[in-house]
């Protein structure tokens, strides 16, 4: 559903890179011309199926460089298959982390991230992906910026807690991935409708790694 919605957005909403070979970009949305679709700030739009293994140079050069730099381990004579990284996705209400319409972490939000950072230190951590979301109130540009600021606030806090910065990625999806359905919260802006849209104001945090 997300991919279909993205493909329907007008070309003015995205920045294309002419001549890019989009083969193998299954983890990214592409526009009607077949180019990798990007937000107004130059970020590639990932699909809900994206994983770090699908990273391409154009969109996630840091992940590509990390993969190229990592030497291939020598397999022992009786090699035991290494455990595959397990992904744990945590969804935190943005209201639990921030005040309404803000991107400054609340004390309650810091406590939740403290627990997450401690849990992450017990893993052979691969990557943490923080994705911010907003509800439908406000302009597309405003909500995109707010979602990015919230995701970045989460990244900054986690790195301040000792998690390597190159293992934490932050991105914003604005209002493009609501949890509520179109008919769930009808009406203009009011306390009732704002409360109804609360599930859409969130930060998805995906932790990928293996147990030590």
C-alpha positions as CSV (number, residue, x, y, z in Angstrom):
1,X,0.0,0.0,0.0
2,X,2.9,2.4,0.9
3,X,4.7,1.8,-2.4
4,X,1.5,2.4,-4.4
5,X,0.9,5.6,-2.6
6,X,4.4,6.8,-3.2
7,X,4.3,6.0,-6.9
8,X,1.2,8.2,-7.2
9,X,2.8,11.3,-5.9
10,X,3.6,13.9,-8.6
11,X,7.1,14.2,-10.0
12,X,7.5,17.6,-8.4
13,X,7.5,16.0,-5.0
14,X,10.6,14.0,-5.7
15,X,14.2,14.6,-6.9
16,X,15.2,12.1,-9.6
17,X,18.7,11.1,-10.6
18,X,18.8,10.7,-14.4
19,X,20.5,7.6,-15.8
20,X,20.4,5.6,-12.6
21,X,20.1,1.9,-13.1
22,X,17.3,0.9,-10.7
23,X,17.9,-2.8,-11.0
24,X,18.2,-4.3,-7.5
25,X,16.4,-1.4,-5.8
26,X,13.6,-3.6,-4.5
27,X,14.0,-1.9,-1.1
28,X,13.3,1.6,-2.4
29,X,10.3,3.3,-4.0
30,X,10.7,4.3,-7.7
31,X,8.7,6.9,-9.6
32,X,6.7,6.4,-12.8
33,X,9.8,6.8,-14.9
34,X,11.6,4.1,-13.0
35,X,14.0,6.3,-11.1
36,X,14.7,6.0,-7.4
37,X,12.2,8.4,-5.7
38,X,13.5,10.9,-3.2
39,X,12.0,13.4,-0.7
40,X,12.5,17.1,-1.1
41,X,15.5,16.9,1.2
42,X,17.2,14.3,-1.0
43,X,16.4,11.2,1.1
44,X,15.5,8.0,-0.8
45,X,12.0,6.6,0.1
46,X,12.4,3.1,1.5
47,X,9.6,0.5,1.2
48,X,8.3,-1.4,4.1
49,X,10.4,-4.4,2.9
50,X,13.7,-2.5,3.1
51,X,16.6,-4.0,5.2
52,X,20.2,-2.9,5.4
53,X,21.1,-5.8,3.0
54,X,19.1,-4.0,0.3
55,X,21.2,-0.8,0.6
56,X,22.4,0.8,-2.6
57,X,25.2,3.4,-3.1
58,X,22.9,6.2,-4.2
59,X,20.7,6.1,-1.1
60,X,22.8,4.6,1.7
61,X,26.5,5.0,0.9
62,X,27.5,4.5,4.6
63,X,26.0,1.0,4.6
64,X,27.7,0.1,1.3
65,X,31.1,1.4,2.5
66,X,30.8,-0.6,5.7
67,X,29.9,-3.8,3.8
68,X,32.8,-3.3,1.4
69,X,35.3,-2.5,4.1
70,X,34.4,-5.6,6.2
71,X,36.9,-8.4,5.5
72,X,35.3,-11.8,4.7
73,X,35.9,-14.1,7.7
74,X,37.8,-17.3,7.2
75,X,35.6,-20.3,7.6
76,X,36.9,-22.9,10.0
77,X,37.2,-26.6,8.9
78,X,34.0,-27.5,10.7
79,X,32.2,-24.2,10.2
80,X,29.1,-23.6,12.2
81,X,26.6,-21.4,10.4
82,X,26.6,-17.9,12.1
83,X,23.3,-16.9,13.6
84,X,21.4,-14.5,11.4
85,X,20.9,-11.0,12.7
86,X,17.5,-10.8,14.4
87,X,15.4,-7.7,13.9
88,X,13.4,-6.4,16.8
89,X,11.0,-3.6,15.9
90,X,9.8,-1.3,18.7
91,X,7.1,1.3,18.1
92,X,7.1,4.2,20.6
93,X,4.3,6.7,20.7
94,X,5.7,10.1,19.8
95,X,3.6,11.5,22.6
96,X,5.5,9.3,25.0
97,X,8.8,10.7,23.8
98,X,7.9,14.3,23.0
99,X,5.3,16.9,23.8
100,X,2.7,17.4,21.1
101,X,4.2,19.1,18.0
102,X,7.7,19.1,19.6
103,X,11.0,17.3,18.9
104,X,12.6,17.7,22.3
105,X,12.7,14.5,24.3
106,X,10.7,14.4,27.5
107,X,12.0,12.7,30.7
108,X,9.6,9.8,30.1
109,X,11.0,9.4,26.6
110,X,14.5,9.4,27.8
111,X,13.7,6.6,30.3
112,X,12.3,4.5,27.5
113,X,15.4,5.1,25.3
114,X,17.7,4.3,28.3
115,X,16.2,0.8,28.5
116,X,16.5,0.4,24.7
117,X,20.2,1.4,24.8
118,X,21.0,-1.0,27.6
119,X,19.2,-3.8,25.8
120,X,21.2,-3.0,22.6
121,X,24.5,-3.2,24.5
122,X,23.7,-6.8,25.2
123,X,23.7,-7.6,21.5
124,X,26.3,-7.9,18.7
125,X,24.6,-4.8,17.3
126,X,24.3,-4.4,13.5
127,X,22.2,-1.4,13.1
128,X,19.4,0.7,14.8
129,X,17.0,2.5,12.5
130,X,14.8,5.2,14.0
131,X,12.0,6.3,11.7
132,X,9.8,9.3,12.7
133,X,6.2,9.8,11.7
134,X,3.6,12.5,12.0
135,X,-0.2,12.8,11.8
136,X,-2.1,14.5,9.0
137,X,-2.4,17.9,10.5
138,X,0.0,20.5,9.1
139,X,1.6,20.7,5.7
140,X,3.5,17.9,4.1
141,X,6.8,19.8,4.3
142,X,6.2,20.7,8.0
143,X,5.3,17.1,8.9
144,X,8.3,15.7,7.0
145,X,10.7,18.1,8.9
146,X,9.1,17.3,12.3
147,X,9.4,13.5,11.7
148,X,13.0,13.9,10.7
149,X,13.8,16.1,13.8
150,X,12.2,13.5,16.1
151,X,14.1,10.6,14.6
152,X,17.3,12.6,14.8
153,X,16.6,13.4,18.5
154,X,16.4,9.7,19.1
155,X,19.6,9.0,17.3
156,X,21.5,11.8,19.2
157,X,20.3,10.5,22.5
158,X,21.3,6.9,21.8
159,X,24.7,7.9,20.6
160,X,25.2,10.0,23.7
161,X,24.5,6.8,25.6
162,X,27.5,5.1,24.0
163,X,26.0,3.5,20.9
164,X,28.3,4.1,17.8
165,X,26.9,6.8,15.6
166,X,27.6,4.9,12.4
167,X,25.2,2.1,13.7
168,X,22.3,4.4,14.2
169,X,20.3,5.7,11.2
170,X,17.5,8.3,11.4
171,X,14.9,9.1,8.8
172,X,11.5,10.8,8.7
173,X,8.4,9.6,6.8
174,X,6.2,12.7,7.6
175,X,2.5,11.7,7.3
176,X,3.0,9.2,4.5
177,X,2.7,6.0,6.7
178,X,-0.4,6.5,9.0
179,X,-1.5,3.7,11.2
180,X,-5.1,4.9,11.3
181,X,-7.3,4.3,8.3
182,X,-8.8,7.1,6.2
183,X,-12.2,6.9,7.8
184,X,-11.1,6.5,11.4
185,X,-10.6,10.1,12.5
186,X,-13.0,12.3,10.5
187,X,-13.4,16.0,11.1
188,X,-11.4,19.1,11.5
189,X,-8.7,19.7,14.1
190,X,-10.1,19.2,17.6
191,X,-9.0,17.5,20.8
192,X,-11.1,14.5,19.9
193,X,-9.6,14.1,16.4
194,X,-6.0,14.8,17.6
195,X,-6.5,12.0,20.2
196,X,-7.8,9.7,17.6
197,X,-4.7,10.3,15.4
198,X,-2.3,9.6,18.2
199,X,-1.2,6.2,16.8
200,X,0.1,8.1,13.7
201,X,2.5,10.2,15.8
202,X,5.2,7.7,16.5
203,X,8.8,6.7,16.2
204,X,9.6,3.2,14.9
205,X,12.9,1.9,16.2
206,X,14.3,-1.3,14.6
207,X,17.2,-3.0,16.4
208,X,19.1,-5.5,14.3
209,X,21.8,-7.7,15.9
210,X,22.5,-11.1,17.4
211,X,22.7,-12.1,21.0
212,X,26.2,-12.4,22.5
